[in-house]
Amino acid sequence: MTGLFIAFVVLSYLIGSIPTAVWVGKAFYNKDVRDFGSGNAGATNTFRVLGVKAGIPVLIIDVIKGWLCAYVLARQLHPSFLSNPAVNTQIAFGVAAILGHIYPVFASFRGGKGVATALGIIIALHPEASLSCFGVFIIVLLISRIVSVSSMLAAISFPLFVAFVFPESYNSLVIFSIVMSVLIVATHTKNIQRLLKGEEKKIF
């Protein structure tokens, strides 16, 4: 079991490392999205640089990457998720996938911010909280029209939903939600700097 667990952690990292935005940009548009816009290999920058036709599949695949690791792979070790070991396994595979997305071995360790992949993971871990976070994202986006602000506030809301709105959650899930929200905010450092300068772009 230990050997299989380690193998799945490595596999989760490799799945997370699939640089969807980079490969789509190079294959269909002859562009590396990291050379344009925000410089990130994520869905938001793909929408900005390549447009909706490229952004939608990149977004969907990046979400699936996280869900695949935290749900499908975890199911191979724990047919039922109603236990602490099962939740801990989901978290371990999810963390590996996020690290892969942010530091992809297939793209010189220059990836995205991990928001879409994180969404896939929390869908697998806690569907109710994920839906609530998505609601926060949409509401903030409609008000601010700034994707980075919407993403950070949605990430920050995740531990609040898990700890207070859905208090039946496992302690390890609460800890993970806090760590993940901090990690996602940390990956938005440049966006925060642009926000403070009033230079962050809005969508229309």
DAGICOR-V563634 format. One record per backbone hydrogen bond with DSSP energy under -0.5 kcal/mol. CO is the residue of the C=O (numbers start at 1). NH is the residue of the N-H. Records with the same first field share a line. If there is no record, write none. Layout:
CO = NH  NH
This chain:
1 = 5
2 = 6
3 = 7
4 = 8
5 = 9
6 = 10
7 = 11
8 = 12
9 = 13
10 = 14
11 = 15
12 = 16
13 = 17
15 = 18
17 = 19
18 = 20
19 = 23
20 = 24
21 = 25
22 = 26
23 = 27
24 = 28  29
25 = 29  31
31 = 33
32 = 35
33 = 36
36 = 39
40 = 42
42 = 46
43 = 47
44 = 48
45 = 49
46 = 50  51
47 = 51
51 = 55
52 = 56
53 = 57
54 = 58
55 = 59
56 = 60
57 = 61
58 = 62
59 = 63
60 = 64
61 = 65
62 = 66
63 = 67
64 = 68
65 = 69
66 = 70
67 = 71  72
68 = 73
69 = 74
71 = 75
72 = 76
73 = 76  77
74 = 77  78
81 = 83
83 = 87
84 = 88
85 = 89
86 = 90
87 = 91
88 = 92
89 = 93
90 = 94
91 = 95
92 = 96
93 = 97
94 = 98
95 = 99
96 = 100
97 = 101
98 = 102
99 = 103
101 = 112
102 = 111
104 = 107  109
105 = 108
107 = 110
109 = 111
111 = 41
114 = 118
115 = 119
116 = 120
117 = 121
118 = 122
119 = 123
120 = 124
121 = 125
122 = 126
126 = 130
127 = 131
128 = 132
129 = 133
130 = 134
131 = 135
132 = 136
133 = 137
134 = 138
135 = 139
136 = 140
137 = 141
138 = 142
139 = 143
140 = 144  145
141 = 145
145 = 147  203
146 = 150
147 = 151
148 = 152
149 = 153
150 = 154
151 = 155
152 = 156
153 = 157
154 = 158
155 = 158  159
156 = 160
157 = 161
158 = 162
159 = 163
160 = 164  165
161 = 166
162 = 169
166 = 169
170 = 174
171 = 175
172 = 176
173 = 177
174 = 178
175 = 179
176 = 180
177 = 181
178 = 182
179 = 183
180 = 184
181 = 185
182 = 186
183 = 187
185 = 188
186 = 189
188 = 192
189 = 193
190 = 194
191 = 195
192 = 196
193 = 197
194 = 198  199  200
195 = 198
